[in-house]
Amino acid sequence: MAGRRQRTTTERTIGGLSFSQRELRDLLVAWLALGLAFTFFLERQFRRIVFGQFGGLSGAEIASTFAVSLLTVGVGFLLHELAHKVVAVRFGQIAAFKADYRMLGFAVLGGLVGFLFAAPGAVVHRGRLTAKQHGLIAVAGPVTNLALAVVFLVPFVAALLSGTGGFLWEVARMGLQINLLLAGFNMLPFGPLDGRTVRKWSTPVFLAVAVPSILLAIIGLLFLPQMP
């Protein structure tokens, strides 16, 4: 009985999902670490300041880049993972996000040296699943990123047509680009990526999601306009 009471007091229910204190901490740390890593990566002058080579970058510029990173990269990564959790829970799984602190450290250090590979962690779950259920859990992440890309596309097009730049333009452009890249990259059918699990379940579903995701990722990487 004591164990049950402790478990209920250390869990929080958000949007119908239960989160332990450790999981909420892992989500927060992963979100902040990704924001910091991409801030280092995007602001070369900030990296010089960290290494003691002071330049002309203002605190407001650093704060703006950090905020853009949190609202785009951080949100894209974490909602991708939470989508896996939502579907896993619907299939009766015990599922939780666990941050990979070593990989988060590598991401921050990589951002400092100008090379970034981010793997913030993963949703782990346990319970019996069919191949179809495994596939649906896997595809939920990339599909969420595609949906987020549509959300960011609206202000991106609006800013492009109006010719306005600034903070909202940066959020819209990076949000669109990073979510297209996350969807396309994760649908590659290799290693631990979602695409491999989806392909093992259903080749038609894999092709239906992977082909447009990868093509859109290439477009997002190479052909998005710069400042309006």
Rosetta blueprint (number, residue, H / E / L):
1 M L
2 A H
3 G H
4 R H
5 R H
6 Q H
7 R H
8 T H
9 T H
10 T L
11 E E
12 R E
13 T E
14 I E
15 G L
16 G L
17 L E
18 S E
19 F E
20 S E
21 Q H
22 R H
23 E H
24 L H
25 R H
26 D H
27 L H
28 L H
29 V H
30 A H
31 W H
32 L H
33 A H
34 L H
35 G H
36 L H
37 A H
38 F H
39 T H
40 F H
41 F H
42 L H
43 E L
44 R H
45 Q H
46 F H
47 R H
48 R H
49 I H
50 V H
51 F L
52 G L
53 Q L
54 F L
55 G L
56 G L
57 L L
58 S L
59 G H
60 A H
61 E H
62 I H
63 A H
64 S H
65 T H
66 F H
67 A H
68 V H
69 S H
70 L H
71 L H
72 T H
73 V H
74 G H
75 V H
76 G H
77 F H
78 L H
79 L H
80 H H
81 E H
82 L H
83 A H
84 H H
85 K H
86 V H
87 V H
88 A H
89 V H
90 R H
91 F L
92 G L
93 Q L
94 I E
95 A E
96 A E
97 F E
98 K E
99 A E
100 D L
101 Y H
102 R H
103 M H
104 L H
105 G H
106 F H
107 A H
108 V H
109 L H
110 G H
111 G H
112 L H
113 V H
114 G L
115 F L
116 L L
117 F L
118 A L
119 A L
120 P L
121 G E
122 A E
123 V E
124 V E
125 H E
126 R E
127 G L
128 R L
129 L L
130 T L
131 A H
132 K H
133 Q H
134 H H
135 G H
136 L H
137 I H
138 A H
139 V H
140 A H
141 G H
142 P H
143 V H
144 T H
145 N H
146 L H
147 A H
148 L H
149 A H
150 V H
151 V H
152 F H
153 L H
154 V H
155 P H
156 F H
157 V H
158 A H
159 A H
160 L H
161 L H
162 S H
163 G L
164 T L
165 G L
166 G H
167 F H
168 L H
169 W H
170 E H
171 V H
172 A H
173 R H
174 M H
175 G H
176 L H
177 Q H
178 I H
179 N H
180 L H
181 L H
182 L H
183 A H
184 G H
185 F H
186 N H
187 M L
188 L L
189 P L
190 F L
191 G L
192 P L
193 L L
194 D H
195 G H
196 R H
197 T H
198 V H
199 R H
200 K H
201 W H
202 S L
203 T H
204 P H
205 V H
206 F H
207 L H
208 A H
209 V H
210 A H
211 V H
212 P H
213 S H
214 I H
215 L H
216 L H
217 A H
218 I H
219 I H
220 G H
221 L H
222 L H
223 F L
224 L L
225 P L
226 Q L
227 M L
228 P L
